[in-house]
């Protein structure tokens, strides 16, 4: 009953563009739900809530309940790749990037989603698998999204180089625009992640990557 109430609230939150904050609110209650096979339909929902709240162990525990199995046969381990991007550090970095290659080959990412994934991975200095680069290069490159006025991106990189933490964060907010990571142009997003990382704000850079990818991440039909 608790899992179905959690899911109902989350579905309502999605419809009202409040999914991310509501997931964080639901994290404590979700952590009280026992990880057991009869709740396998709840795996992906729990994995999302764990990621949104920064409780990566919750994500790992639920995915481990039924690794490699999902209603459409695609598996759930790609959520562990997103946990890695977010900075979970529970397994060797990049271990699950191969799962993303499989999803790309089966067109589980939209064209924009492929470019977004490649942008985030490159900005975080992952070795992006060649098949992902190739899949992204075959997709039309998105040109939409917020771009700041001329000079903001170069000023942001300069502040990051000088380790001016507060100034860098303010310029990142300015570069991303009013809707944040999801509404930013790919160039602005990549440069913002690199600036935070260069300034020594690794956790913030990874969180920005998570927020950018979260809504575009492949989900099963039942979720």
N, C-alpha and C positions, 0 to 999 in steps of 0.2 A: 504493500500500500504506500509506503514511504517513497519508494522509487517512482511509482506512477504519479504521485503528487509532485515530486521534484521535476519529472519530465513535463507535466502539464504546466507548471509555472514557467519552466524554461521555454516551452513552445510559445507561451504567451509573451514572454520577454523578447523572443526573436521577432515576433510579429510587430513589436513596438520598438525595435532597434535598441534594446536594453540587455541583450544576451550577455555581453562580457561582464558588466557589473553584477548582474544577477547570479552568474556562475560563481563569482567570487563570494557572494553572499551565501550561496548554497554549499560552499566547500565543507564547512564544519559538519553540517547535517549529512552530507554525502559520505564523509569519512567514517560515520557511524554505521553505514550500511555494510554488512558482511559480504566479502568477496566470495561468491559461491556460484556453482554452475547453473542453478535454476534462475539466476539473474543475468544470464549471458546476454540477453537483449539490451541490458543496461550498460554494457562494456563501453561503447563509444561515448555515451553521455557522460559517464564517470571520467573517462579519459579527458574529455573536453574540460570538464569542471576542474580536474586536477591541474591542467595546463593553465587555465585562466587564473587560478588561485596561487600558482607557483608551488603546488603540492605535487611534485613530479613523481614521488613514490606512489601516490594514489594512481596516477596514470599507468605506471609500470605494473603495479599489482593487478589492475583490472585487465590490461592487455595480456598479461601472462596467463590469465584465466582461460583464454581460448586463442592462443597465438596461431595465426595462419588460417583461422576460420571466421567467416562472417556470412551473412545472408546472401551476398552476391559473389562469394568466393574470393574476394580480393584481399582479405586479411585485415588485421588491425595494426600491424607493426609499423605502418607509416606514421602512426601517432608518436611512436618512440623517436622517429627522426625529427619530428617537430619539437619534442621534449629536448632533444640534443641541441637543436638550434636555439631553444630558449635558455639553455645553460644548465640542464639537469645535472650533468657530470656524474650520472649513476652508471654509465657504461662508457667504453672508449669512444671518443668523438668520431662521428661519421660512420659508425657501425651500421646504421640502418639506411644510409643513402641509397643502397642498392634497391631497397623497396620502392623508392621514389622513381627509379628507372623503370621498374615494372609498371607502375601506375601511368607513367608518361607514355609508355609503349601502347597501353590500352586506352589512351585518350581520357584518363580520369581527371587530368588537369585541363582547364580551359586554356586557350592560347595566351590570354593575359596572365593566367595563373602560372604558366610555365616561365614566362619572362620575369614575373615577380619572384618565383622561386630561385631562378638563376641569379637575379640581382641581389637577393638577400644572402645566398650562399657565397657569392663572390665577395660581397662587402665584408662578410665575417671571416674571409680568408680560408674557406673550405676549398679543398680540391674538388671542383665540380665535376662529376662523372661526365665523360664525353657524350654518352647518349642523351643526357639532359641538355647539354649545350646544343647538340644537333637537333633535338626536338624543339627547343626554343627558337633556333635559327630558322626553322621551317615555318614557324607561326608568325603572323603579322605582328610587328612591333607596336605596342600601344603608344599613342602620343598624347593621350588624355591625362588628366590629373593636374593638381595644382603645382605651378612653378613659381617660385618667388621672384621678386624683381632682381635685375642684374646687380651683381656684387654681393648678394647675400651668401651664396654658396662658397665663394672664395674667402669671404670674411669668416665664415664658419670654419673652414679648413685652417685658416691662420690662427684662430682662437684655439683650435684643438692642438695645433702644433706647439703653441705656447703653454699648453696645459691650463688654460683659463676655463676651469670647469663650469662655473655659473654662466659665463658669457657663451660658452659652447652650447649649453643646454637651451638657453634663450634663443640662440640663432637656429638651433635645430627645430624648435617650435615654430619659428618664423618660416623656415624652409619648408616644413611639412604642410603648413596652411591650416585653415580652420577645422578641417575634418580629420586631421592627424594622419597616421600612417596609411590608412585605407584609401584616403583620397589624394595622396601625394603622387606627383609624377615619378616615374621610375628613377630618373636621374637624381632628383631631390632626395628620394628615399635612400638610394645607394650611398650618396654623399653624406647623408645624415648619419647612417650607421657607421661609416668609416670614420667620421669626425668623432663620434662618441667613443669608438674603440681607440682611436689615436690619442684622445685626451685621457685615456685610462679608465673610462667608464664602460668597461666590458659588459657588466650586467645590464646596463641601460641599453647598450647597443643590441644585445640579444633580445631583450624584452621588446624593443622596437621591431625587430625582425619577426618575433612571434605575433605581435599585433597586426603587422602587415599581412602575414600569411594566413591568419586564423580563419577568417571568413571564407577564404578561397580554398581551404584544405578539403581534399576529397572526403566525402562522407557516404556511408551506405544508405540505401534507399529507405531503410526503416528508421534512420535517424533524422 
